[in-house]
Amino acid sequence: MPALTDKIFFPISIFVLNVTLAVFKFVLASAVGACFAIYAKYGGEYAKSIGWVRSAGYLDMIMAFLSILKRKNAPGSVMWVLVVGFFITFAADFLDKGISNFVVPTSRLVPFGRETMVSPQVKSDIGKFFGWSFVVPSNGNVTHTMEKALNSSLAIPNQREGEVYYSATPEYPTTCTDFGITFCGAIVRNGSCGRVDITLEDRMMEPNIPRPSNRLGFNSTSSSAYLPPYTISDQEDKACNLHEDSRTVDMSVNNDARISRTSTTKCFHGSGDITVLVMTATRLAESAPTNDSQLYSGSSDELFSTMYQSIMSATIPEVREFGLHLVELRMTNSSVDILACSIKKPFMDGGMWLPDLGFDLPELWIPMDGIFYECSYATITVLRFKQNNDIAEAFGSDFDFNTYKDSVYISLEYSPAPTNETVAPLSAKNMTRDNVAVADFMASLGTNYYADFRKGLLYIRYDVRKRELGLEVPLWVLLAAGIIVVVSVCVWQMTHWLVGLPHTSSVYSIIRAELGSNSETPVPRIMRFSYQPLMFEGVKLLPDKAKTFPEDIKSV
């Protein structure tokens, strides 16, 4: 049920509002006149004169009030009725102005159909378009950032004025959320539909640490002293994969890299299903972890608190070229959370070379002493749903959806929130929440968002809306005005039925009625009038000796 403070939209212009208020004012004035007609019938010998004075205007009402006040030529009750009548008339005349102050000109968006936009894109890589990397503000909403990206000039280069575009997000039936999962060659969950492989390049690991049912622990000694990027791939289609958007960590500074990055892609299968892969990851570094370290987000998250215990009890390889890799893994529905840490000594005294991790990043010399801890946290979401051929229907039956290997539809980077001039600690909970939100949004787009990386074309289907101008009125104002109109019309009509002439008529109407009763010919509605003598249609109204000209009559 709407609240009284809610505003109701009306698609009308200011002109229509003014006409409506004029009708409102007319009805209200008629009701006030009806009230004076009732008083004229039951209020005594001065009552009718008060009604006539009121109809003459504010000046006559003021002059009549001053006359009674000065000469005491009428009862005091008549004077107070005149005062009340003055304020009631004033309120009736200006109530429409008060109502208009609550009316606000505004606009709303109305559906205008659906349209598929095809925009040429610049390819920055085989499976990427230039410019489709966006920053999510520290206090921003990741879904809103993606909606803004899809509604930008990158996707709609020729927006028509007055039209607003919303990416079409119909509901798509989900076909699989219980994926089987392998991590670094080890089967960690047997799913009921499909399987997803998660790897640290080609590294093989076996779970060897007891954990609760939805978690696994790994450790291994590797000749590689750094953590390579994660890769997700769908076993049904090897071209359906996604790489971690990693960056080199400055190991000379504790917790240097705490910026989370999200990558998304979409895969189209011959079965008619679509798979959405989303990964959010961050890289962290520290030289001396503690239980309340920002690196481990305190002990509130089980993966981080368990990792701390594993690091504290780990045996670090003495060979400088080797590193100890610890992994904590957690699975929840269609999401997987992974925390991996590498513990190592420098390759040589005073520091180490950080190898090329790919992504066009060169080797770096990292000055450091003692043991160093490098960690990466990633949360991965996989969704599969039935394909809807909205875009294919718009372009013909021969339109073909393709999966592009190593493709990235959108990249997101989360701006950290500063806290006392330092970067805020990592929030694994927020990373997982945002990752799931991105996956849900990508799934809701379905085939309405498709990138042809071979041709350099982006297809997005939009719900188009046009802006409609109108007025907003608070519900309570609308109800109050409606009640006033209904009551006014009832009072007005009931007065004409029950009180009748001459109390509801003006002086002019009464004179015309009297002239008509004494004449055999009809009296016109508009009569001739003269002052000397005071005559209507040639008929004298007063004896000859009476003073008839207004200038001779003193009002006060």
C-alpha positions in Angstrom: 0.0 0.0 0.0 1.5 3.4 -1.0 2.4 5.8 1.8 0.8 9.3 1.9 4.2 10.8 1.2 4.6 8.9 -2.1 4.5 10.9 -5.2 2.2 10.1 -8.1 3.4 10.9 -11.7 1.0 12.4 -14.2 2.1 12.8 -17.9 0.6 16.3 -18.3 2.0 19.7 -19.1 2.0 22.9 -16.9 -0.9 24.2 -19.1 -3.1 21.3 -18.2 -2.2 21.8 -14.5 -3.2 25.4 -14.7 -6.5 24.5 -16.3 -7.1 21.9 -13.6 -6.3 24.3 -10.8 -8.7 26.9 -12.4 -11.5 24.4 -12.3 -10.6 23.5 -8.7 -10.7 27.2 -7.8 -14.1 27.6 -9.5 -15.6 24.7 -7.6 -14.2 25.9 -4.3 -15.4 29.4 -4.8 -18.9 28.1 -5.7 -18.9 26.1 -2.5 -17.9 29.2 -0.5 -20.8 31.1 -2.2 -23.1 28.3 -1.3 -22.1 28.6 2.4 -23.0 32.3 2.3 -26.3 31.5 0.6 -27.2 29.2 3.6 -26.2 32.0 5.9 -28.3 34.4 3.9 -31.4 32.3 4.4 -31.0 31.8 8.2 -28.7 34.6 9.3 -31.2 37.5 9.6 -31.8 40.7 7.8 -28.1 41.6 7.3 -27.1 38.1 6.1 -27.9 38.6 2.4 -26.0 41.9 2.3 -22.9 40.2 3.6 -23.1 37.7 0.7 -23.5 40.5 -1.8 -20.6 42.5 -0.3 -18.4 39.4 -0.4 -19.1 38.9 -4.1 -18.1 42.5 -4.8 -14.5 41.9 -3.7 -12.0 42.4 -1.0 -12.2 46.3 -1.1 -16.0 46.3 -0.5 -15.6 43.8 2.3 -13.0 46.0 4.1 -15.1 49.1 3.6 -18.2 47.4 5.0 -16.1 46.2 8.0 -14.8 49.7 8.7 -18.4 51.1 8.4 -19.7 48.7 11.0 -16.7 49.3 13.2 -17.1 53.1 13.1 -20.9 53.7 13.0 -22.1 50.7 14.9 -24.9 50.4 12.4 -25.1 46.6 12.5 -24.9 44.0 15.2 -21.4 42.8 16.3 -22.1 39.3 15.0 -22.5 40.7 11.5 -19.0 42.2 11.8 -17.4 38.9 12.8 -19.2 37.0 10.0 -17.8 39.6 7.7 -14.3 39.0 9.0 -14.6 35.2 8.8 -16.0 35.5 5.3 -13.1 37.6 4.3 -10.5 35.0 5.4 -12.5 32.1 3.9 -12.7 33.9 0.6 -9.0 34.7 0.7 -8.2 31.0 1.5 -10.4 29.8 -1.4 -8.8 32.2 -3.8 -5.2 31.2 -3.0 -5.5 27.5 -2.1 -4.8 26.5 -5.7 -1.5 28.5 -5.4 -0.6 26.5 -2.4 -1.3 23.2 -4.1 0.9 24.2 -7.1 3.8 24.5 -4.7 3.7 20.8 -4.1 3.6 19.9 -7.8 7.1 19.2 -9.2 7.9 19.1 -12.9 9.8 15.9 -13.6 10.1 13.1 -16.1 10.1 9.3 -16.3 11.3 6.6 -18.6 8.7 4.6 -20.6 9.4 1.5 -22.6 10.1 2.1 -26.3 11.0 -1.3 -27.6 14.1 -3.4 -27.9 17.1 -2.8 -30.1 20.4 -4.5 -30.9 23.4 -2.3 -31.1 26.5 -3.3 -33.1 29.6 -1.3 -32.3 33.1 -1.7 -33.8 35.8 -2.2 -31.3 39.6 -1.9 -31.3 41.3 -5.2 -30.5 44.0 -4.9 -27.9 44.7 -8.6 -28.0 43.3 -11.7 -29.7 40.5 -12.1 -27.1 40.2 -8.6 -25.7 38.8 -5.2 -26.7 40.6 -2.0 -25.9 38.9 0.1 -23.3 36.8 -2.6 -21.6 38.7 -2.4 -18.3 36.9 -0.3 -15.6 37.6 0.8 -12.0 35.1 0.1 -9.3 35.2 2.9 -6.7 35.9 1.9 -3.1 32.3 2.6 -2.1 30.8 1.7 -5.4 28.6 -1.2 -6.6 30.2 -3.6 -9.1 26.9 -4.3 -10.9 26.3 -0.6 -11.4 29.8 -0.2 -12.8 29.1 -2.9 -15.3 25.8 -1.4 -16.3 27.4 1.9 -16.8 30.0 0.3 -19.0 27.4 -1.4 -21.2 25.5 1.9 -21.5 28.6 4.0 -22.4 29.6 5.4 -25.8 31.9 2.4 -26.2 28.9 0.2 -26.7 26.5 2.7 -28.1 28.5 5.1 -30.3 25.4 6.8 -31.9 23.0 7.3 -29.0 19.8 9.1 -30.1 18.8 12.1 -28.0 15.9 11.5 -25.6 16.5 7.8 -25.5 18.0 5.8 -22.6 19.4 2.4 -23.1 19.3 -0.5 -20.6 21.0 -3.8 -21.3 18.3 -6.4 -21.6 18.6 -8.9 -18.7 15.8 -11.5 -19.1 15.8 -14.5 -16.8 17.7 -17.6 -18.2 17.2 -21.1 -16.8 20.3 -22.4 -15.0 21.3 -25.8 -16.2 24.3 -26.5 -13.9 25.7 -25.2 -10.6 27.1 -28.4 -9.2 30.3 -28.6 -11.3 33.0 -31.2 -10.7 36.3 -29.4 -9.8 39.9 -30.4 -10.3 42.7 -28.3 -8.8 46.2 -28.8 -10.2 45.3 -32.2 -11.5 43.7 -33.4 -8.3 39.9 -34.1 -8.3 38.5 -32.1 -5.4 34.8 -32.5 -6.1 32.7 -34.8 -8.2 29.9 -32.8 -9.7 26.7 -33.8 -11.4 27.2 -31.8 -14.5 30.4 -30.9 -16.3 33.8 -30.2 -14.8 36.1 -27.2 -14.3 39.8 -27.4 -14.1 41.7 -24.8 -11.9 45.5 -24.8 -12.4 48.6 -22.9 -11.4 50.0 -23.2 -14.9 50.9 -27.0 -15.4 51.7 -27.6 -11.8 50.4 -30.9 -10.2 49.3 -31.2 -6.6 47.6 -33.7 -4.4 45.5 -32.8 -1.3 47.5 -34.0 1.6 46.2 -32.0 4.6 42.9 -33.1 6.4 40.2 -30.5 6.2 36.4 -30.2 6.7 34.2 -31.6 3.9 34.0 -28.4 1.8 37.7 -27.6 2.1 41.0 -29.1 1.1 44.7 -28.4 2.0 47.7 -28.8 -0.2 51.5 -28.4 0.1 54.3 -29.1 -2.2 58.0 -28.2 -2.8 58.6 -26.7 -6.2 61.6 -25.6 -8.2 59.6 -22.5 -9.0 59.9 -19.9 -6.2 56.9 -17.8 -7.3 53.2 -18.3 -7.6 52.1 -18.4 -11.3 48.7 -17.1 -12.4 45.6 -19.1 -12.0 43.8 -20.5 -15.0 40.2 -21.8 -15.2 39.0 -24.0 -18.1 35.9 -26.0 -18.9 36.6 -29.6 -19.8 33.7 -29.7 -22.3 35.4 -26.9 -24.3 39.1 -26.3 -23.9 38.7 -22.9 -25.7 36.5 -21.9 -22.7 39.2 -20.6 -20.3 40.1 -17.6 -18.2 43.4 -16.4 -16.8 44.1 -14.5 -13.6 44.7 -10.8 -14.2 47.9 -10.8 -12.1 50.5 -8.1 -11.5 54.0 -8.3 -10.2 54.3 -7.7 -6.5 56.8 -5.3 -5.1 58.4 -7.6 -2.6 60.4 -4.9 -0.9 57.2 -3.4 0.6 54.9 -5.3 2.9 51.3 -5.7 1.6 52.2 -3.7 -1.5 49.6 -5.3 -3.8 46.1 -5.4 -2.3 44.2 -4.3 -5.3 41.6 -6.9 -6.4 41.0 -7.5 -10.1 38.2 -9.3 -11.8 38.1 -11.0 -15.2 35.1 -12.3 -17.0 34.4 -14.4 -20.1 31.5 -16.2 -21.7 31.6 -19.5 -23.6 29.0 -20.9 -26.1 28.6 -24.6 -26.3 27.2 -26.8 -29.1 24.6 -28.1 -26.7 23.0 -24.7 -26.6 24.4 -23.9 -23.1 26.4 -20.9 -22.1 29.1 -20.9 -19.4 30.1 -17.8 -17.5 33.6 -17.8 -15.9 34.4 -15.1 -13.4 37.6 -14.8 -11.3 38.6 -12.1 -8.8 42.1 -12.3 -7.4 44.7 -10.3 -5.6 48.4 -10.7 -4.9 49.9 -10.0 -1.5 53.4 -9.9 -0.1 54.9 -9.8 3.4 58.2 -10.5 5.1 57.0 -11.5 8.6 53.3 -12.6 8.8 51.5 -12.3 12.1 48.1 -13.6 13.2 46.5 -10.2 13.0 48.3 -9.3 9.8 46.3 -7.5 7.1 47.6 -10.2 4.8 45.5 -12.8 6.5 42.5 -10.6 7.3 42.7 -11.5 11.0 41.2 -14.8 12.1 37.6 -14.1 10.9 38.0 -16.1 7.7 38.8 -19.7 8.1 41.1 -19.9 5.0 43.4 -17.1 6.2 43.5 -18.2 9.8 44.3 -21.8 8.7 47.0 -20.5 6.3 48.7 -18.7 9.1 48.9 -21.9 11.2 50.3 -23.7 8.2 52.9 -21.1 7.5 54.0 -21.1 11.2 54.5 -24.9 11.2 56.0 -25.1 7.7 59.5 -26.4 6.9 61.2 -24.0 4.5 63.5 -25.5 1.8 67.1 -24.7 2.4 67.8 -24.6 -1.3 67.3 -21.0 -2.4 65.9 -21.9 -5.8 63.1 -23.9 -4.2 59.9 -22.6 -2.7 57.3 -24.2 -0.4 53.7 -23.8 -1.8 50.8 -24.0 0.6 47.2 -23.9 -0.7 43.9 -23.7 1.1 40.7 -24.3 -1.0 37.0 -23.9 -0.1 34.0 -24.9 -2.3 30.5 -23.4 -1.9 27.9 -24.2 -4.6 29.2 -22.7 -7.8 32.1 -20.8 -6.2 35.6 -21.8 -5.2 37.9 -19.7 -2.9 41.6 -20.3 -3.1 44.4 -19.0 -0.9 47.9 -20.0 -2.1 51.2 -18.9 -0.4 54.8 -19.4 -1.5 57.5 -19.4 1.2 61.0 -18.9 0.0 64.5 -17.6 0.6 66.1 -15.1 -1.7 67.9 -16.6 -4.7 71.1 -14.8 -3.7 72.2 -12.6 -0.8 70.5 -9.3 -0.7 67.6 -10.1 -2.9 66.2 -12.1 -5.8 65.1 -11.8 -9.4 61.3 -12.1 -9.8 60.8 -14.0 -13.1 58.5 -12.9 -15.9 55.0 -13.9 -14.9 53.6 -13.2 -18.4 51.3 -10.4 -19.3 54.2 -8.5 -20.8 55.8 -7.9 -17.4 59.6 -8.0 -17.3 61.8 -9.6 -14.7 62.4 -7.5 -11.6 65.2 -7.4 -9.0 63.8 -7.5 -5.5 66.1 -6.4 -2.7 65.3 -8.4 0.4 66.8 -10.2 3.4 65.6 -13.4 5.1 62.4 -15.4 4.3 59.7 -13.9 2.1 56.0 -14.8 1.9 54.1 -14.2 -1.3 50.3 -15.1 -1.4 47.5 -14.9 -3.8 43.8 -15.1 -3.0 41.2 -15.9 -5.7 37.5 -16.5 -5.7 36.0 -18.2 -8.8 32.4 -18.5 -9.9 31.1 -20.7 -12.7 27.5 -20.6 -14.0 25.9 -22.5 -16.9 22.5 -21.7 -18.3 20.4 -22.3 -21.4 21.1 -20.1 -24.5 18.5 -17.6 -25.6 18.9 -16.6 -29.3 17.6 -13.0 -29.0 20.5 -11.6 -31.0 20.5 -14.5 -33.5 16.8 -13.9 -34.2 17.5 -10.2 -34.8 20.3 -10.9 -37.4 19.0 -14.1 -39.0 19.1 -17.8 -38.4 22.7 -18.0 -39.7 24.1 -15.9 -36.9 26.7 -18.0 -35.0 28.0 -17.6 -31.5 31.7 -18.6 -31.0 33.9 -19.2 -28.0 37.3 -17.5 -28.2 40.2 -18.9 -26.3 41.8 -16.7 -23.7 39.1 -14.1 -24.2 38.1 -11.5 -21.6 34.8 -9.6 -21.9 35.2 -7.2 -19.1 38.1 -6.5 -16.6 37.4 -4.7 -13.3 39.8 -3.2 -10.8 38.6 -2.4 -7.3 39.9 0.9 -5.9 41.0 0.4 -2.3 39.5 2.6 0.4 42.1 4.6 2.3 42.1 4.1 6.1 44.2 6.6 8.1 46.4 7.2 5.1 47.0 3.4 4.6 45.2 1.0 2.3 42.3 -0.9 3.9 42.8 -4.6 4.7 41.8 -7.3 2.3 38.2 -8.4 2.6 37.7 -11.9 1.3 34.0 -11.7 2.1 33.6 -8.7 -0.1 35.6 -10.2 -2.9 33.4 -13.3 -3.0 30.2 -11.3 -2.9 31.3 -9.0 -5.8 32.5 -12.0 -7.8 29.1 -13.8 -7.5 27.4 -10.5 -8.4 29.5 -10.2 -11.6 28.7 -13.8 -12.5 25.0 -13.3 -11.9 25.0 -10.1 -14.0 26.9 -11.8 -16.9 24.5 -14.7 -16.8 21.4 -12.4 -16.8 22.7 -10.8 -20.0 22.8 -14.2 -21.8 23.2 -13.8 -25.5 22.2 -10.1 -25.3 25.9 -9.4 -24.7 28.2 -11.0 -27.3 31.7 -10.1 -28.4 33.0 -11.2 -31.8 36.7 -10.9 -31.2 37.6 -12.1 -34.7 35.6 -9.4 -36.5 36.1 -6.8 -33.8 32.4 -6.3 -33.2 30.4 -6.0 -30.0 26.7 -7.0 -30.0 24.5 -5.8 -27.1 20.7 -5.9 -27.1 19.0 -3.1 -25.2 15.7 -2.3 -23.7 15.2 1.3 -25.1 13.2 3.8 -23.1 12.1 7.3 -23.9 11.9 10.2 -21.4 8.3 11.3 -20.8 7.7 14.8 -19.2 5.1 15.2 -16.6 4.4 16.3 -13.0 4.7 14.6 -9.6 2.1 15.2 -6.9 2.3 13.9 -3.4 -0.4 11.4 -2.7 -1.6 13.3 0.4 -2.1 16.5 -1.7 -4.0 14.6 -4.3 -6.3 13.0 -1.7 -6.8 16.3 0.1 -7.7 18.1 -3.2 -10.0 15.3 -4.2 -11.9 15.4 -0.9 -12.2 19.2 -1.1 -13.6 19.0 -4.6 -16.1 16.3 -3.7 -17.3 18.1 -0.6 -17.5 21.4 -2.5 -19.6 20.0 -5.3 -22.0 18.3 -2.8 -22.4 21.6 -0.8 -22.9 23.6 -4.0 -25.5 21.3 -5.4 -27.4 20.6 -2.2 -27.6 24.4 -1.5 -29.2 25.0 -4.9 -31.7 22.3 -4.3 -32.6 23.0 -0.7 -32.1 26.8 -0.3 -33.0 28.0 -3.8 -33.8 31.5 -5.0 -33.3 34.3 -4.0 -30.6 33.3 -1.5 -28.4 31.7 -4.1 -28.7 34.6 -6.6 -26.9 38.0 -7.0 -28.6 41.4 -6.8 -28.6 41.6 -10.6 -30.4 38.2 -11.0 -33.0 39.2 -8.4 -33.7 42.5 -10.2 -34.0 40.7 -13.6 -36.4 38.2 -12.1 -38.6 40.9 -10.6 -38.6 42.8 -13.9 -39.6 39.7 -15.8 -42.5 39.0 -13.4 -44.0 42.4 -14.2 -43.4 42.3 -18.0 -45.2 40.5 -20.7 -42.0 40.2 -22.8 -38.9 38.2 -21.8 -36.2 40.2 -20.0 -32.7 39.7 -21.7 -29.9 38.2 -19.7 -27.8 41.3 -20.4 -29.9 44.4 -19.5 -29.4 48.1 -20.3 -28.5 50.2 -17.3 -28.2 53.9 -16.5 -27.4 55.9 -13.3 -29.5 59.0 -13.9 -32.0 57.9 -12.9 -31.1 54.3 -11.7 -32.8 52.2 -14.3 -32.7 48.7 -15.8 -34.3 48.3 -19.2 -36.0 51.7 -18.8 -37.6 50.7 -15.4 -36.8 53.0 -12.4 -35.6 51.1 -9.4 -35.8 54.0 -6.8 -38.1 57.0 -6.3 -37.0 60.2 -8.0 -36.1 61.9 -4.7 -33.6 59.2 -3.8 -29.9 59.9 -4.2 -28.9 57.5 -6.9 -25.4 58.3 -8.0 -22.6 56.5 -6.2 -20.5 59.7 -5.7 -23.3 61.1 -3.5 -23.4 58.1 -1.2 -20.8 58.1 1.7 -19.6 54.6 2.4 -18.1 55.4 5.7 
